[in-house]
Structure formats: C-alpha cells, structure tokens
C-alpha cells in the first residue's frame, strides 16, 4: 500500500550496505526496495526522508554504519519519499504514510522538510486523537502572519488559529531570546503554552523530560544546534550542543506518547548529516528503553498526597523508571480529558513547600473541558 510513495534505494546504498559489519544498523533493519517485509505490529520504528538522493545517501551511509547495539526492536527504512506534482500531493502522501504506520503503533521518524511539516503531521494524526501535544526544538518561535501560506516562520500561528488542529499543548525548547520578539513570547505564554529558552534549558535540562514524555509530535530543527556543529554559517553560533541534541532525542524516544519525530532544516554538509545520524540513533535508543507506566499496578509506584491551598494533588513516583506523575484528585471542581500528567521531582518538592508549579497550573488549565 505504501510502496507507491517511495523510490527504490540507489546502487550506491545497495553496495554500501554490503560493506558494513553484521552488527551495524545497515545489516539489521529492513530496507524498502531491498528486503521483503510486511508492515505489521512487529515493527517499532519506521524512517523515511523528504530530501534528495545526495543528502539522503550521506545520512544513510553514516547511520547504517552505526552499531545496532542491543536493540530488541524491528526497524524499517522506507528511503526517500517521491515528490508529488504539487505540495498538496506531497502532503497527502505524508498524511497517508503516517496514518498507516501509526495505526500499527509504529514510531515514525521523518528526515527533511521544515517546521511547516508539523501541520501536515498534525492533520495525519488528529482523527485518531482527542487532542495533540506538540513540542518544537527550534531557535525561532513559529508565530507570524498566518494569512500567508504555512512556512517555517508561521506554522504555530496556523496551528493555533486552526479550529480543527486539536492542539492541546505546545512547547518550544531552545529558542534564542535575541531572535524572537517579546510580543511572540508573551503571546505563547498568554495561551498557557510553554517556552524554554536555551538558557532555561541549560539551567534545568531535566525539566523538559516530562514535556517530551507527554508529547505526540516532535519537530526538531537542525538549525537549533550551534552553527559550527552543522557547519552552516547562516544560523546563530549559539544553540544546542551535540550532547544536548542527543539527550533531547533520547527523551523523545523514551516517550510512549510520541508518534512522530521530525528532523527538519537538514543541511547538505557532512557535519550536519553526522549529527543527524547520531540524534536519530539516540531517538531509537530511547525507544528501545521505553517503560510503560501502568497505573493499575500499585506496587510499581510510591504515592504522595499533598494539599496546597485546598487543592489535592497526588504524586506518583515510578519505582523502576524513577519518573514522576501528578494527579489532581478534587473531582468536584474540574473535569479532565486525562487525569494523570507527567511532572518532575522538582514539582513534587515545590508542592511540599505549598507551591503549585507553573507546569502543573498550565497543564491543569489545558485539561479543563
């Protein structure tokens, strides 16, 4: 069913695959156009690219040569998406691909394109979700004139103003204050969405893990990295380090809520494709180490009940993963689409000091029906 959307791999990729060691990714995944396979729930991760042959080959030669590690999961690489006759045709194909793969519970990793793809992915998932939580890792906040067609600079404006987007929560991680007008920052905060500047992130890096844990879509712009890392001078020298990018990607892979991870604004430089290969690897590494939190298993959790200003909060600490969750238990005051939300240990410590964290306040507001 999906075969019609992809091009077969080049002869160069065919030959390269045969040169890598048996313990590498290239020898342990299914590749469209080379291997016979049937899409089903046995597969965990699927990858495809939007960029051209040359850029795709750089990425795949690096990625295929990496260790398959001790992964217990099955991976499909569909290669390169065929370009449609129009942007509408291409977006339709992407929606069909994501809808099909996500129906099997497969995490989709999309390489290429830009932040405007976030809206296409949202359209692909919205029929299967009551609401969507989206995270962007980007130096720029995508707020701009939404009367123009969707692009890198205004995709968030389109999501906010689209009544059918089912956008419940949004967070931008790693934005640079000097590149974003204060009006944009204030607008995002006013509607109870979250922002982590690069400085905020480095001061409290682990505080973004609960946000990614509850996200369904991650839009990760390679331009969010330091310019020297991707060898692209037309972006800021300030940005994420390679280590930070890999850590964020691993958090995304660990999230059982995550359905689609997009790595966009990929440059044609060898350096950019190398770090791209690494962050894709760490996304899959995170997936391989996913732990499902089953709240029906009382013995898996420590429970802490705290009352703050008449609000009853129940905190859950998973004994295995050490991850924290919080539940607002006063059913008489509010109703929720989902009772238990991810949080951090710091949120629990603040509650012990009679302070409800900004994270909990924002998420509770967004849960009210």
C-alpha positions, 0 to 999 in steps of 0.5 A: 500500500505504501510502496507507491510513495517511495523510490527504490534505494540507489546502487550506491546504498545497495553496495554500501550496505554490503560493506558494513559489519553484521552488527551495524544498523545497515545489516539489521533493519529492513530496507524498502526496495531491498528486503521483503517485509510486511508492515505489521505490529512487529515493527517499532520504528519506521524512517523515511526522508523528504530530501534528495538522493545526495543528502539522503545517501550521506545520512544513510551511509553514516547511520547504517554504519552505526552499531545496532547495539542491543536493540530488541526492536524491528526497524524499517527504512522506507528511503526517500519519499517521491515528490508529488506534482504539487505540495498538496500531493506531497502532503497527502502522501505524508498524511497517508504514510503516517496514518498507516504506520501509526495505526500499527503503533509504529514510531515514525521518524521523518528526515527533511522538510521544515517546521511547516511539516508539523501541520501536515503531521498534525492533520495525519494524526488528529482523527485518531486523537482527542487532542495533540501535544506538540513540542518544537526544538527550534531557535525561532518561535513559529508565530507570524502572519498566518494569512500567508501560506504555512512556512517555517516562520508561521506554522504555530500561528496556523496551528493555533488559529486552526479550529480543527488542529486539536492542539492541546499543548505546545512547547518550544525548547531552545529558542534564542531570546535575541531572535524572537520578539517579546510580543511572540513570547508573551503571546505563547505564554498568554495561551498557557503554552510553554517556552524554554529558552536555551538558557532555561534549558541549560539551567534545568535540562531535566525539566523538559523530560516530562514535556517530551514524555507527554508529547505526540509530535516532535519537530526538531530543527537542525538549525537549533544546534550551534552553527559550527556543529552543522557547519552552516554559517547562516544560523546563530553560533549559539544553540544546542550542543551535540550532547544536548541534541542527543539527550533531547532525542533520547527523551523523545524516544523514551516517550510512549506518547510520541508518534512522530519525530521530525528532523527538519532544516537538514543541511547538505554538509557532512557535519550536519548529516553526522549529527543527524545520524547520531540524534536519530540513533539516540531517538531509537535508543530511547525507544528501545528503553521505553517503560510503560507506566501502568497505573493499575499496578500499585506496587510499581509506584510510591504515592504522595498526597499533598494539599496546597491551598485546598487543592489535592494533588497526588504524586506518583513516583515510578519505582523502576523508571524513577519518573514522576506523575501528578494527579489532581484528585478534587473531582468536584471542581474540574473535569479532565480529558486525562487525569494523570500528567507527567511532572518532575521531582522538582514539582513534587518538592515545590508542592511540599513547600505549598507551591503549585508549579507553573507546569502543573497550573498550565497543564491543569488549565489545558485539561479543563473541558 
